[in-house]
Amino acid sequence: MSMGGGGRGSRVSGGDHAAQRAANAQAPRIPNLLPRIAELFRPHRGALAITVALVLVSAALSVVPPLLTQQAFDVGLFPTEGKPNVPVLLQLVGAMLVLWLVSAGLGIAQTALTATVGNSVMAALRVRLFSHLQSMELGFFTRTKTGIIQSRLQNDVGGVAGVLSNTVSSVIGNTVTVIAAFVAMLLLSWQLTIVAVVLLPVLVVAQRRVGQVRARIATQTQESLSDMTAITQEALSVSGILLAKSFFRQSGEVERYRLENERQRDLQVRLAMSGQWFFAMVNVFLSIIPAVVYLVAAWLLQQDVAVTAGTIVAFTTVQARLTFPLMGLMRVALDLQTSAALFARIFEYLDLRPAIVEAPDAVDPDPARRGQVRFTDVVFRYPDAPADAAPTLDGVSFTVEPGRFVAIVGPSGAGKTTIAALVPRLHEVSSGTVEVGGVDVRRLRQEALIESLGVVSQETYLFHATIAENLRYAKPGATDGELEAACRAASIHDTIVGFPDGYATVVGERGYRLSGGEKQRVAIARVLLKDPPVLILDEATSALDAVAERVVQRALDSAASGRSTIAIAHRLSTIMGADEIHVVEAGRIVESGTHAQLVARGGLYARLVAEQAAGYERAASSSAM
Ligand code: ADP
């Protein structure tokens, strides 16, 4: 198939946001979350091992300076007898300087490693998610808002990335710093260490409570971000803006955005503030400790326990250096909970199984029946339709023999587009079979199926790229000559060379505005390049005015020649010459035959023809006035 149609996807209205939010308020439960996260890091085992080694080395090194400080005081500055011992002091200071320089270097190396690992994991995850989503069936995208999907890819993976590259390194670094500090403190004075740590259990309990609150707010924030992306994506797209402008609904869109934005603001403020009282308390506690240490040291001295000035200075220095790593560690625990929620959301998408997959023993079409399309007793219900509703298609059977032109007509909503969508297997039939090239589409190799089909629909999608690039989407290696031949056949070559940049003209959403008929002819040229045995025209000309329609119709006729064609038509004038016309009403084929046979029969087709003729006459007479 050479292009996706579109436009028929369900555009969920603003009212559904609340429901969606309620459904998603909790992060999904994913079994084996931790092993799965660990699995993502597996390719980076080597780098992680080096990181841990570096961290251990710097930790071991960081035990030493406090001991040197103690010596600097007790041996260098205030030796038991005589003046300060300057040579010893110089040696100690020199040793400290070297140690700190080495630690700083190790720190930089650690950051480089963890940033690389974190971002590599994230990048791999993003590609995996993107390619997984590519394999999802069309129905998934009509059910799910584009913005929501984009948000998982951008915000959630991005959120995880932040945690991976910042938090993981600080977890390791801080843990080790804290342990090293405790070791140093114990070596200096176990009595003072006890004083310094009695307050910690209180902090740990409080931290757990704060963690739960923050994780909940973070999940809500992520949901709200995803809703905002969805609104932006819907409202600020070309079709969204057109819709808003044509119904004068801009203020409504702004209001929708404003409300969600306020929610986001409140959540962000709550997120920023939650746990602040707790961190403030931690700060106060930790700042009080030195004072307490002095008091306890005085008491110890009174009890004749030897505590040197160097010990007290070194001890309070280490203890003060403990503050930030300890607080960092507490925050990290919270961040990790948040990122577990993000991982869960990402895994939830990765775990979605596409409803339509290639059969393990898939085969190629039968060369003897190349270009044949056959529907046999096809019944189809949309998966999201109510169970008691009548099926959208009910017992549809017809055959398009190779090279024949078959038209499907009928009132709006009869099921014509649905029939067209079943040929490329965009949906799975509920019962019956759809065969292309003599093989059930469920048994065909997906690639072979898609190669057999070319689709031109009412809504033509051109990428924001040059015309040549858009054309080569159908056949990457096509030569300039092939492009030109296809465009001549599609009656668009002369128009294209008339543009200032010719085939290099950039088209699409933000590019050069092609008219509907021009876009349609580029799309036809794209199909011609692909040269499929089966052509599906889904109301290809229905959006065009009469003049443009005639030009496009000429292009279509040239495209259809030598191929099996299924044309879904609203304007009956375009399919009068069809080899066979099937008239669909409420999901069933009610009449079949040539134009002449069906008109003679005097049934639904004859009525539709009469109605359209009357409509044209009305239009003609009103424009004549
Ligand atoms: P036609 O092309 O003849 O106008 P369609 O094939 O588009 O008709 O639609 C047939 C019926 O299926 C309609 O009642 C329509 O509302 C319904 N329908 C179309 N697309 C979907 C969808 N994605 N989910 C549920 N119902 C759908």
Boltz pocket constraint, residues with backbone or C-beta under 6 A from the ligand:
constraints:
  - pocket:
      binder: B
      contacts: [[A, 8], [A, 9], [A, 10], [A, 142], [A, 382], [A, 384], [A, 385], [A, 392], [A, 410], [A, 411], [A, 412], [A, 413], [A, 414], [A, 415], [A, 416], [A, 417], [A, 418], [A, 419]]
      max_distance: 6.0
